[in-house]
Amino acid sequence: MSQTKRPIRVLVAKVGLDGHDRGAKVIATALRDAGMEVIYTGLFQTPDTVASAAIDEDVDVIGLSMLSGAHMTLAPLVVEALRSRGASIPVVVGGIVPKQDIPLLKAAGISEVLGPGAPGTAVVDTIRAAANAQ
């Protein structure tokens, strides 16, 4: 009997008051088209709701779409909320993030950061790498 590996499960989330979700939906579609299972939380999530949903959905990776400029506050809070629940799910941030903030986000536990205009293939490869690093 052969065992088949389940598809990578990704939670795509919009944290905070950022109401721009077109990019998150495009990314969710690209990940789905690459064979991944995608759970999209919708707009206006808190770090706690993202962490809870990720654990409840047994995801392999969390993708945060951040366009509001609150990445330095909200992304580390998602990592903190996961850790407080005993979870170590990789978090990838995509969106408007100044280059000087990337090392700070990684030091706060973010696995990878993708900027505006990142090709879909780069997003898919980054999510796969994050999932496989677990």
N, C-alpha and C positions, 0 to 999 in steps of 0.2 A: 504494500500500500504506500503510495507516494503522498507526501505532505506538500501542500501548496502553501506558499507564503502569502499572507493576506496583503492587500494593497496598503500603501502608506496612508495613514489617516492624518489629515491636516485640519486644524481649526483656524479659520481666517476670521480675524476680529478687528473691529473699529473701537478703539478705546477713547473715552472722553467725549468732548463736545464736537468733534470733527464730523460734520455731516456729509462729507464728500465720499461717496462709496462706489463710484464708477470703477476706479482702479482696482478696488478690492474684488469687485465682481468679475472684472476681466482676469485677474490673477486666479480667482477661484475656478473660473472656466478653464484656464490654461492648465491648472493642476489636475482638474478632472479629466481633461482631454489626454493628459499624460498617464492616466490610469490610477490616479490617487482618489481616495474618498475624501471629500471636502465637506466640512461643516462650517457654515457661515453664520456668525452670531447676530448680524445686523448692526445697526448704528447704536451709539451712545452706551457702550458697555463700560463697566468698571473693571479695574484690575481683578477684584475678587470674583466677579461673574465670569470673567475669562478663565481664570484658574479653575473655578468649579466646573465650568463647562468642559474644559480640556480634560480634566480628570474623569468626569462622568462619561464623556464620549470616548475615553481610552485612546486619545490621539498620540501620534508619534512626534508631531511638531506643531508649534503655534506660529502663525504668521500674523504679525500686527501691521496694519496699514496705518501709517501716521503722517498726516498732512497738516496738522494744526500747530506744530511747533512745540507740542507738549511731550515730545519723545523722551527728553531727559528726566522728566518726572514720572510719566505713566509707564513706560517700558520697564524700568527697574522695579516699579511696584508690581507689575505682573510677575516678574521673576521672584520677588519677595513673597507674593501670595502663593505661588507654587511651592516654594521652599517651606513656607509655614505649614503647608499641607503634606509635606514629605514627598513631593513630586519633583522630578528632575527632567521635565520636558523641555527640549530646546526651543528657544524663542528667536525667530527671525523677524527683523524689522525692515519694512519697506516704506519708502516715501521720501519726504523732504527732510533730509538730515544733513546738516553741514558736516563737511569732512572732519573738522576738528572734534566733533562730538562722537565720532565712530569709536575711537579707542576708549573713551569714557563709557560708552554703552557696553562695549565688550568687557571692560573691567567690572561692570555691574551685572554681568551674567548673560548678556545677549549673545547668541551664537554667531549671527552674521547680520550685516546691514546692506541693503540694496537701495540704491538711489533712484531718482526719477529716470524713466526711460530705460530701465534695465530690461533687456530682452526676455521674453517668456522662457526661452531655453535656459537662461541664467537663473531665473527664479526656480524653475523645475530642478535644475542641477543642484542649486543651493539647498532646497528642501530635501532632496534625496540624500545629499551629503550629511545634513543635520540629522535626518532620521537614521542613517546608517552609522553615525558616530555613537549612537546610544548602545 
